[in-house]
Amino acid sequence: MKRFALILCLLGVAFLIAGSVMAVAHPLQVGTHTIPSSGYVVTGPEDPQAEQQSEQTGYQTPLDKIGYVTILLSVGLFSVGLLIHRKRN
């Protein structure tokens, strides 16, 4: 039983690291890929509704959401491992 608790804690730490990388790596990558440009961008008539939609979406991608779920899973695994270990002692 003690081994099982240790395995759960180690899995929790591994999932925490993996989830953190998935949740945080994307915004860091967005900032590093820049395309130099010059000139003007010609657009059609201004659509205020399109601006509101772009502000609401932000930078959250499916990979970010998977990262957050993985972080929550890691906290759960780590907590269960600690509870099992605590009951054992």
Buried (B, 14 or more C-beta within 10 A) or exposed (E): EEEEBEEBBEBBBEBBEBBBEBBEEBEEEEEEEEEEEEEEEEEEEEEEEEEEEEEEEEEEBEEBEBBBBBBEBBBEBBEBBBEBBEEEE
